[in-house]
Amino acid sequence: MRHALRSKLTAATALAAAASLAVLALPASSASAGSGITPGRVHPMKVIEKVKSKVALPTENRLPLIGGAPVGLPLMYGSGEVELTNTNYAIFWEPAGHASSASYKSLIQRWFNDVGGSALFNTTTQYYQDLGSGQQNIQNVSRFGGSYVDTAPFPAGGITDAAIQAEVARVVALNGWPKGVGNEYFMYSGPGGEIVSSYCAYHGYFSVGGQTVLYADEPYGGQSGCEVPSSPNGDPAADSAINTTSHEQWETITDPTVGGGWTALDGDEGSDQCNFMFGSTNASGADVTLNGHGYIVQQEWDNNGAPFGCTMG
């Protein structure tokens, strides 16, 4: 009965909910004067404690059932763009004294090379955009566009959202990388750069010169509340960061401009509804194997299931 009732929610109601989304308190996002950056919106991934608790966060209004199974709502289309295909770039911000583990960068880059075409991300292909010329479904095409290591110092006042946007914009310009929906920039700060409390990562967008830039903030992996239950690659920080990367990547594909794509009535994006819900693991602790490489990543939301829910693909 719950599913039948929810299936009758109108698209108009969903659009109204999406338009009124609140977001978690994040580091200040106001752009610095003369930066040329116009801030957009962001959507955070909550920490494990918030998943388990019955305290609803502003954009996470669903309550978990006993045993941890989420009460999920169907995703509804908000009339905007999705990423029909996606190319992803990694920016590693690691000043002196804030270097990542020896395998951190290479494992994250390997993920981006492995995930395209996977059963896990095939879940995105049921979602689509219709911008007036007919329905276009997402393709299971994810590419790795490149990486950049920046050893410049962190800002004296700490890493704010405005600082992340400025860093992404600077590195994109420096490398001549493309802007626009379909390209996403993942900014990974080194150890000690960002201490998480209410969120593990988030994705959002801003614009430079009228062009959209999609980005995700990825604090150093494995911090309390954001760690994965196993480490198939022997690097808990990197394995945890890959899980949050998968979460933000899937959400950006289906909802790049935070509310215009596919969201639930309560403001959740698809990955939120499966947050820290993993599949069965093998002897190495992996719940998915891509191109012979093991990873531990959360399940993703299937709108077409009977009933709809979380799946590894």
ABEGO torsion letter per residue (X at the ends): XAAAAAAABBAAAAAAAAAABBBBBBBBABBBBGAGBBBBBBBBBBBAAAAABABBBAABABBBBBGGBBBBBBBBBAGBBBBABBBBBBBBBBBBGABBBAAAAAAAAAAAAAABGBAAAAAAAABBBBAGAEBBBBBBBBBBAEBBBBABBBBAAEBBAAAAAAAAAAAAAAAGBBBEBGBBBBBBBBBGABBBAABABBBBBBBBGGBBBBBBBBBBBGBBGABBABBAAGBAAAAAAAAAAAAAAAAAAABAAGGABBBBAAGBBAAAAABGBBBBBBAAGBABBBGGBBBBBBBBBBAABOBBEBBAX
